[in-house]
Amino acid sequence: MTHGHEETGSERRQHDRVAKALPVHVHRERSPESFPGEIVNIGAGGVLLRTSMPIGTNDLVSIDLDVDGENDPIYVYGTVVRNDARGVGVSFVRISEVTADLISYLIRKWQRDGAPAA
């Protein structure tokens, strides 16, 4: 039973997410400096990641994701929607249809391979 308008993150999400640890590089928009990070979970609309990069809510970031089987990294851009003990929540923006389709395909593949829902 919920009280008032409280919702958990999964209840607000519009897309399925899977728990999948994936190494990434994170860049603040317009900065050449990158920080290593790791995706905790991923969905078609965003990611939860951990990184040592100093980052705040509403910061724009780019994430370079190396995926097995892909020749080139996947580049996604997003806005930081939260930064707390669980990690940095990034909502994708400026994502091409091709990249969105690839991420959706990978999520379905990882679900079939047994990756748990996040």
Buried (B, 14 or more C-beta within 10 A) or exposed (E): EEEEEEEEEEEEBEBBBBBBEBEBBBBBEEEEEBBEBBBBBBBBBBBBBBBEBEBEEEBBBBBBBEEEEEEEEBBBBBBBBEBEEEBBBBEBEEBEEEBBEBBBEBBEEBBEEEBEEB
